[in-house]
């Protein structure tokens, strides 16, 4: 049996590998897939074919991935929505168990920012202001139940303040709402989208919802929530998953190739320029992270009432 398995892994892959992306072209998931595509031939011996399947809050793509043949020729870019969507309601598959985590690629830091001319310079001053003006602060983010929304709810709960959540369709709309004075506070998962406004002094980043400060150039001085006495730290990620049941030999060959592609200096550089830091995890560590985050997020989503909020929006 061993000899047969090794011939399989030596031959695999013999044709291009499809990468399903749950968002439209141009978003961070799409950019990750296309950056990997550049070195696929070199490290896997076959090209990657990127297929965008936006819609259904990532469930259209996840259903396609979960139902694909587990032969190593269909993989997908995933984020924490694979964990979140089944918590929010009935999905065709239970993604955390129907999919197999292969590699974690990047961490997507969540930042909270406001206009510089507001009467607060940091999170503790903002919290004091919010306590004196309950419900006055509107908090913009890119959609109900997303990582950035969860961060806002966790922040409000931990700080004991009331802020009004305002969902938009994406980071560019969120930024426009802040600059136009329609919201006073925003949460985004791409530091680079704020870079020029921070440089010009229009926007101030108040905090970072991660365990450690960023190493991204220009963002090293942003304090974490924890440094400011607010116990909110969550590292949201993007990685690659496959349908459950991919044979071990193919999985080993695929994860080895993906590991080389992710740790390629050119890939790391292009990710940093886009505001994402490469934090590679192999299949075992990524599986552990997946299980831990599933437990953590399930608890948070129920405690903050986000699950109920989303259920009521769907009805």
C-alpha positions in Angstrom: 0.0 0.0 0.0 2.9 2.3 0.9 4.4 2.1 -2.6 1.1 2.9 -4.2 0.6 6.0 -2.0 4.1 7.3 -2.8 3.5 7.0 -6.6 0.3 9.0 -6.1 2.0 11.8 -4.2 4.9 11.9 -6.8 2.4 12.3 -9.6 0.1 14.8 -7.9 -0.7 17.4 -9.1 -1.0 16.4 -12.8 -3.4 19.2 -13.7 -4.2 22.8 -12.5 -5.7 23.3 -9.1 -8.8 25.4 -8.7 -8.8 28.0 -5.9 -12.3 29.2 -4.9 -12.5 32.8 -3.5 -15.6 33.8 -1.6 -15.4 37.4 -2.7 -15.3 39.5 -5.8 -12.0 40.4 -7.6 -10.0 43.0 -5.8 -10.7 42.2 -2.2 -8.0 40.8 0.2 -9.0 37.2 -0.3 -8.7 37.6 -4.1 -5.4 39.4 -3.8 -4.0 36.5 -1.6 -5.1 33.9 -4.2 -3.6 35.8 -7.1 -0.3 36.4 -5.2 -0.1 32.7 -4.5 -0.9 32.0 -8.2 2.4 33.7 -9.2 4.7 31.0 -7.7 2.4 28.0 -8.0 4.1 26.6 -11.1 7.5 26.8 -9.3 6.5 25.2 -6.0 3.7 22.9 -7.0 4.5 22.1 -10.7 1.0 23.2 -11.7 -0.8 26.5 -12.0 -3.6 27.7 -9.7 -6.9 28.8 -11.4 -8.7 31.5 -9.3 -12.5 31.3 -9.4 -14.4 34.1 -7.6 -17.8 33.1 -6.1 -19.1 36.1 -4.1 -22.4 36.2 -2.3 -24.4 34.7 0.5 -22.0 36.1 3.1 -19.3 33.6 1.8 -21.7 30.6 1.9 -22.0 30.2 -1.9 -18.2 29.6 -2.1 -18.1 27.5 1.0 -20.9 25.2 -0.2 -19.0 24.8 -3.5 -15.8 23.9 -1.7 -17.4 21.6 0.9 -19.2 19.6 -1.9 -16.1 19.4 -4.2 -14.3 16.1 -4.8 -11.6 15.8 -2.1 -8.9 14.9 -4.6 -6.6 17.9 -4.0 -7.7 19.7 -7.1 -10.2 22.1 -5.4 -9.1 24.4 -2.5 -10.4 27.7 -1.2 -9.3 30.9 0.5 -11.2 31.0 3.8 -11.5 33.4 6.7 -13.3 33.3 10.1 -16.6 33.3 8.3 -16.2 29.5 8.0 -16.7 29.5 11.7 -19.2 32.3 12.0 -21.8 31.5 9.4 -23.0 28.2 11.0 -23.3 30.0 14.3 -25.6 32.6 12.8 -28.0 30.2 11.3 -28.7 27.1 9.2 -26.0 26.5 6.5 -26.0 23.7 4.0 -22.8 22.3 5.5 -21.2 22.8 9.0 -18.0 24.3 7.5 -15.7 23.7 10.5 -16.2 20.0 10.1 -17.0 19.7 6.4 -13.7 21.5 5.4 -10.1 20.6 6.2 -7.7 23.4 7.3 -4.5 23.3 5.2 -2.5 26.4 6.0 -3.0 29.8 7.7 -1.5 32.5 5.5 -2.0 36.0 7.0 -3.4 37.8 10.0 -5.8 40.6 9.3 -5.5 43.1 12.2 -8.7 45.0 13.2 -8.1 48.7 13.9 -10.5 51.2 15.5 -10.1 54.8 14.3 -11.9 58.2 14.4 -11.3 61.7 13.0 -8.5 63.6 14.7 -10.7 66.6 15.6 -12.9 64.6 17.9 -12.8 65.3 21.7 -10.8 62.1 22.5 -7.2 61.2 21.9 -7.3 57.5 23.0 -9.6 54.7 23.9 -10.0 55.7 27.6 -11.0 59.2 26.7 -13.4 57.8 24.1 -14.9 55.5 26.8 -15.4 58.4 29.2 -17.1 60.5 26.4 -19.4 57.5 25.5 -20.4 57.1 29.1 -21.4 60.8 29.4 -23.2 60.6 26.0 -24.8 57.2 25.8 -25.8 56.1 22.3 -24.4 59.3 20.7 -21.4 57.6 19.1 -22.1 55.8 15.8 -19.8 53.0 15.0 -19.3 52.1 11.3 -18.1 48.7 10.0 -18.3 46.5 6.9 -21.3 44.3 7.7 -23.3 42.5 10.4 -21.6 39.5 11.9 -18.2 40.3 10.3 -15.0 40.3 12.3 -15.0 44.1 12.4 -18.6 44.1 13.8 -17.7 41.5 16.4 -14.7 43.7 17.5 -17.0 46.7 18.0 -19.5 44.7 20.0 -16.7 43.2 22.2 -15.2 46.6 22.8 -18.6 48.1 23.8 -19.3 45.2 26.2 -15.9 45.2 27.8 -15.9 49.0 28.2 -19.5 49.1 29.4 -20.6 51.7 26.9 -23.5 52.0 24.4 -22.5 52.7 20.8 -24.8 52.5 17.8 -23.6 50.0 15.2 -23.9 51.1 11.6 -23.2 48.4 8.9 -21.9 49.3 5.4 -21.0 47.2 2.4 -17.2 47.5 2.6 -14.2 49.4 3.9 -14.4 52.1 1.3 -18.0 53.0 2.3 -17.0 52.9 6.0 -14.2 55.3 5.4 -16.4 57.7 3.4 -19.0 57.7 6.2 -16.3 58.6 8.7 -14.8 61.4 6.5 -18.3 62.7 5.9 -19.1 62.8 9.6 -22.0 60.3 9.4 -20.2 58.0 12.0 -17.7 59.0 14.7 -15.9 55.7 15.0 -14.9 52.9 12.6 -13.4 49.5 12.6 -11.4 48.2 9.6 -9.3 45.2 9.0 -6.9 46.8 6.5 -4.5 49.4 7.9 -3.3 50.5 4.5 -6.8 51.9 3.7 -6.2 54.4 6.4 -2.5 55.2 5.7 -2.8 58.4 3.7 -5.5 59.9 6.0 -3.3 59.1 9.1 -0.3 60.7 7.3 -2.3 63.9 6.5 -3.5 64.1 10.1 -7.3 63.6 9.3 -7.7 60.3 11.0 -6.3 58.9 14.2 -6.0 55.2 14.9 -7.1 54.7 18.6 -6.4 51.0 19.0 -5.6 47.6 17.7 -7.6 44.5 18.6 -4.6 42.1 18.6 -2.3 40.6 21.3 0.8 42.4 20.0 1.5 45.6 18.2 1.9 45.6 14.4 5.2 45.3 12.7 3.8 46.9 9.5 5.8 50.0 8.6 4.0 53.1 9.8 1.8 51.3 12.3 4.3 50.1 14.9 3.1 52.8 17.4 -0.6 51.9 17.4 -1.3 50.7 21.0 -3.4 47.5 21.5 -6.7 47.5 23.3 -5.1 45.5 26.1 -2.4 48.1 26.6 -5.2 50.6 27.2 -6.9 48.4 29.8 -9.6 46.9 27.5 -9.5 43.2 27.4 -10.2 42.7 23.7 -7.7 40.8 21.5 -8.5 38.7 18.5 -6.5 37.9 15.5 -8.6 37.3 12.4 -7.0 35.3 9.7 -7.1 34.1 6.1 -6.0 30.6 5.1 -6.5 27.8 2.7 -8.9 24.8 3.2 -9.9 21.8 1.2 -13.0 19.5 1.3 -12.8 17.0 4.1 -11.2 13.7 3.2 -8.3 14.7 1.0 -5.9 11.7 0.8 -2.8 12.1 3.1 -0.2 11.9 0.3 -1.9 14.6 -1.7 -2.4 16.7 1.4 1.2 16.4 2.4 2.4 17.5 -1.2 -0.1 20.3 -1.3 0.6 21.8 2.1 4.4 21.5 1.5 4.0 23.5 -1.8 1.7 26.1 -0.2 4.1 26.5 2.7 6.9 27.4 0.2 4.7 29.8 -1.7 3.6 31.6 1.5 7.1 31.9 2.9 8.5 33.2 -0.4 10.0 36.7 0.3 8.2 38.2 -2.7 4.8 36.9 -1.4 5.5 38.3 2.1 6.5 41.7 0.7 3.4 42.0 -1.4 1.2 41.1 1.6 2.9 43.6 3.8 2.4 46.4 1.2 -1.4 45.5 1.4 -1.5 45.7 5.2 -1.5 42.0 5.9 1.3 40.3 7.9 2.2 36.7 6.9 1.8 34.4 9.8 2.1 31.0 8.4 0.8 27.9 10.2 1.0 24.4 8.9 -2.0 21.9 8.9 -1.6 20.7 12.5 -1.2 24.1 14.1 -3.9 25.6 11.9 -6.3 22.9 12.9 -5.6 23.7 16.6 -6.2 27.4 15.9 -9.4 26.6 14.0 -10.8 24.5 17.0 -9.8 27.2 19.6 -11.3 30.0 17.5 -14.5 28.1 16.9 -15.0 27.8 20.7 -14.0 31.4 21.4 -16.2 32.9 18.6 -19.2 30.7 19.5 -19.1 32.1 23.0 -18.5 35.7 22.0 -21.3 35.7 19.4 -23.8 34.3 21.9 -22.8 36.5 24.8 -22.8 39.8 22.8 -26.2 39.0 21.3 -24.8 39.2 17.7 -26.4 35.8 16.9 -29.9 37.0 17.9 -29.4 40.3 16.0 -28.5 38.4 12.8 -31.3 35.9 13.2 -33.8 38.8 13.5 -32.4 40.5 10.4 -32.9 37.3 8.4 -36.5 37.0 9.3 
